[in-house]
Amino acid sequence: MPQEYSGILMMVILFAVMYFMMIRPQKKKDKEIKSMRDNLSIGDEVITIGGIHGKVVKVNDEIITLEMAHAKQRVEFSKWAIGSVAKKGKDNKAEIKDAVEETEEPKEEE
C-alpha cells in the first residue's frame, strides 16, 4: 500500500514544484506587463517589442501613437506591442495639451 501512495505523492510534489517554479512567476510577470501597458500616459518614452524607441503622444483603448526622434515622425502601434517604458513622462500639463491638440484632426466648419 505505501508504495502506491508514494508514486501519487511524487507526482503531486512534481506538479507543485512546476507550479511554483514556472507557472506562478510567469503569471506574475504577465500581470506586471499588463499593468504597465494600462498605465501608459502621454509623455512616456517607450520601447516597442521590435526595438523602436519613441515618445507617447496619444493613447486610446488599443492604439498608442508614438513620436520618433528623427523628423518628428508619428506611428501608431497596438498596446500589446509596447515592450517597456524607458522613462516616465513629466506631468507637464501645457506640454500634454499641445501634444493632444496636434494629434486631433482639424474640425471642418459648416
LINGI-V973421 format. One record per residue. N is the residue number from 0. RES is the residue in three letters. PHI is phi in whole degrees, -180 to 180 (* if undefined). Layout:
BEGIN
((N;RES;PHI) (N;RES;PHI))
END
This chain:
BEGIN
((0;MET;*) (1;PRO;-62) (2;GLN;-69) (3;GLU;-64) (4;TYR;-73) (5;SER;-67) (6;GLY;-65) (7;ILE;-66) (8;LEU;-62) (9;MET;-64) (10;MET;-66) (11;VAL;-64) (12;ILE;-64) (13;LEU;-61) (14;PHE;-65) (15;ALA;-65) (16;VAL;-63) (17;MET;-59) (18;TYR;-62) (19;PHE;-76) (20;MET;-96) (21;MET;-122) (22;ILE;-74) (23;ARG;-62) (24;PRO;-63) (25;GLN;-67) (26;LYS;-64) (27;LYS;-64) (28;LYS;-64) (29;ASP;-62) (30;LYS;-66) (31;GLU;-65) (32;ILE;-65) (33;LYS;-63) (34;SER;-63) (35;MET;-62) (36;ARG;-69) (37;ASP;-72) (38;ASN;-98) (39;LEU;-66) (40;SER;-139) (41;ILE;-62) (42;GLY;101) (43;ASP;-69) (44;GLU;-99) (45;VAL;-125) (46;ILE;-125) (47;THR;-78) (48;ILE;-69) (49;GLY;-91) (50;GLY;95) (51;ILE;-85) (52;HIS;-97) (53;GLY;-165) (54;LYS;-112) (55;VAL;-72) (56;VAL;-116) (57;LYS;-153) (58;VAL;-128) (59;ASN;-115) (60;ASP;-61) (61;GLU;-122) (62;ILE;-118) (63;ILE;-119) (64;THR;-103) (65;LEU;-109) (66;GLU;-108) (67;MET;-83) (68;ALA;-68) (69;HIS;-79) (70;ALA;61) (71;LYS;52) (72;GLN;-73) (73;ARG;-118) (74;VAL;-134) (75;GLU;-94) (76;PHE;-131) (77;SER;-74) (78;LYS;-61) (79;TRP;-67) (80;ALA;-84) (81;ILE;-83) (82;GLY;-89) (83;SER;-161) (84;VAL;-102) (85;ALA;-78) (86;LYS;-153) (87;LYS;-71) (88;GLY;-74) (89;LYS;-79) (90;ASP;-89) (91;ASN;-84) (92;LYS;-65) (93;ALA;-66) (94;GLU;-66) (95;ILE;-65) (96;LYS;-62) (97;ASP;-63) (98;ALA;-65) (99;VAL;-67) (100;GLU;-64) (101;GLU;-69) (102;THR;-82) (103;GLU;-72) (104;GLU;-77) (105;PRO;-65) (106;LYS;-87) (107;GLU;-84) (108;GLU;-89) (109;GLU;-90))
END
